[in-house]
């Protein structure tokens, strides 16, 4: 029964709703990660360039963030949450 709800004749309404519900938070996390490396959030659109765009976005996501504050705020690794 659950399989039908995900992939049934109506095109997977639950899957569609889940994709829409996760798109905005996923986009927000991606933009914050790009801000960590000093890039604009608009760099997420580079994924629409076939093959090269996805690879370049992956490289940016795996790059070490800029040390210290940048134009998007403080360095999140610079904060110590010790008592």
C-alpha positions in Angstrom: 0.0 0.0 0.0 2.8 2.5 0.8 4.5 1.7 -2.5 1.4 2.7 -4.4 1.3 6.1 -2.5 4.9 6.8 -3.6 4.7 5.5 -7.2 1.0 5.0 -7.9 -1.1 5.9 -10.9 -1.3 9.6 -9.9 2.4 10.1 -10.5 3.6 9.8 -6.9 1.8 12.6 -5.2 3.6 11.9 -1.9 7.0 11.9 -3.7 6.2 15.2 -5.3 5.2 16.8 -2.1 8.3 15.5 -0.4 10.5 16.9 -3.1 8.9 20.3 -2.8 9.1 20.2 1.0 12.9 19.4 0.9 13.8 21.8 -2.0 13.8 25.0 0.0 15.8 23.8 3.0 18.3 22.1 0.6 18.7 25.3 -1.3 19.3 27.2 1.9 22.0 24.8 3.1 23.7 25.0 -0.3 23.7 28.8 -0.3 25.1 28.9 3.2 27.9 26.6 2.2 28.7 28.8 -0.8 28.8 31.8 1.6 31.3 29.9 3.7 33.7 29.8 0.8 33.1 33.4 -0.1 30.8 32.8 -3.1 27.4 34.2 -3.9 24.3 32.1 -3.5 23.7 32.6 -7.2 26.5 30.1 -7.8 23.9 27.3 -7.2 22.6 28.0 -10.7 25.9 26.7 -12.1 24.5 23.2 -11.7 22.4 23.9 -14.8 25.6 23.8 -17.0 25.8 20.2 -18.1 28.4 18.0 -16.3 30.9 20.8 -15.7 28.4 22.7 -13.5 27.7 19.8 -11.2 31.4 19.0 -10.8 32.3 22.6 -10.1 29.5 22.9 -7.5 30.8 19.7 -5.8 34.4 21.2 -5.8 33.1 24.4 -4.2 31.1 22.4 -1.6 34.2 20.4 -0.6 36.5 23.4 -0.5 37.7 24.7 2.9 35.9 27.9 3.9 37.6 31.2 4.0 39.5 31.8 7.3 38.0 34.6 9.4 35.0 36.7 8.6 34.0 37.4 5.0 31.3 39.6 3.4 28.6 37.1 4.4 29.5 37.0 8.1 31.7 35.5 10.7 33.7 32.3 10.3 31.5 29.5 11.8 34.5 27.5 12.8 36.0 30.5 14.6 33.3 30.3 17.3 34.1 28.1 20.3 31.0 26.8 22.1 32.8 25.7 25.3 31.7 26.5 28.8 
